[in-house]
Amino acid sequence: MRDVALGGHCVRKSFSDHGRQVENGMVFQAEPEMIEPLSMAGIDVVSTANNHARDRGSHGIECTLDLLAKAGIAAVGTGVTAEAAHQGTVLKRNGARFGFLAHTFDQSNGNYSDRDDRIAMLDADRMPADVKSMLARADVVTVSMHAGWEYNR
């Protein structure tokens, strides 16, 4: 069993097994074989809630979640349902329960005008409930928040 990776690792590219490579702009895609180095590095949990979560559309979200699950890496901040995106995950190590949640400030990166509920957003009304739920299941809770304006101090 690997140790819990507590370094705030964030998958900022959707994994996808199809779609054209983008040569310019801010639309990212990671190739499926890039999951293996995460696993080899001992990463057990990653935040997938970020402004690039939708860069490869619905398929990118689903493909990312599927590939991470197959590699035994828990994804927090996105899910197959809105509830799953806000549920987080609990990893047990040495008798302690470590809970992980993730939220993002932006999920569209300027490319979408709608909202995908499978991505946990920074929401002052919803986040306390997410944390309260996690505190009931974990001894230690870590909340990753992907926020801020790029290129600004």
SULHUTA-V831409 format. One record per pair of residues at least 12 apart in sequence whose C-alpha atoms are under 8 Angstrom apart, sorted by the first residue. I is the first residue (numbers start at 0). J is the second residue. Records with the same first field share a line. If there is no record, write none. Layout:
# SULHUTA-V831409
I->J / J
This chain:
# SULHUTA-V831409
1->41 / 42 / 43
2->41 / 42 / 43 / 92
3->41 / 42 / 43 / 44 / 90 / 92
4->41 / 42 / 43 / 44
7->45 / 46 / 143
8->44 / 45 / 46
9->45 / 46 / 47 / 48
10->45 / 46 / 47
11->47 / 49 / 50 / 51 / 52
12->27 / 28 / 29 / 51 / 52 / 54
13->27 / 28 / 29 / 51 / 52 / 53 / 54 / 55 / 59 / 60 / 62 / 63
14->28 / 29 / 30 / 31 / 55 / 59 / 60 / 62 / 63 / 66
15->28 / 29 / 30 / 31 / 55 / 58 / 59 / 62 / 63
16->30 / 31 / 62
18->55
26->51 / 54 / 55
27->51 / 54 / 55
28->54 / 55
31->66
34->66 / 67 / 70
35->70
38->70 / 71 / 72
42->72
43->71 / 72 / 73
44->72 / 73 / 74 / 75
45->72 / 73 / 74 / 75
46->74 / 75 / 76 / 77 / 100 / 101 / 143
47->74 / 75 / 76 / 77 / 101
48->75 / 76 / 77 / 101 / 102 / 103 / 106 / 118 / 119 / 120 / 145
49->102 / 103 / 104 / 105 / 106 / 145 / 146
50->103 / 104 / 105 / 106 / 107 / 108 / 145
51->106 / 107 / 108
52->106 / 107 / 118
53->106 / 107
54->107 / 110
60->77
61->79
64->77 / 78 / 79
73->88
74->87 / 88
75->87 / 88 / 99 / 100 / 101
76->100 / 101 / 102 / 103 / 118 / 119
77->117 / 118 / 119
78->117 / 118
79->117
80->116 / 117
81->116 / 117 / 118 / 119
82->117
83->117
84->116 / 117 / 118 / 119
85->100 / 101 / 119 / 129
86->100 / 129 / 132 / 133
87->99 / 100 / 101 / 133
88->100
89->136 / 137
95->137 / 138 / 139
96->136 / 137 / 138 / 139
97->137 / 138 / 139 / 140 / 141
98->133 / 134 / 136 / 137 / 138 / 139 / 140 / 141
99->133 / 140 / 141 / 142 / 143
100->129 / 130 / 140 / 141 / 142 / 143
101->119 / 142 / 143 / 144 / 145
102->118 / 119 / 120 / 121 / 142 / 143 / 144 / 145
103->118 / 119 / 120 / 121 / 144 / 145 / 146
104->120 / 121 / 144 / 145 / 146 / 147
105->120 / 146
106->118 / 120
121->144
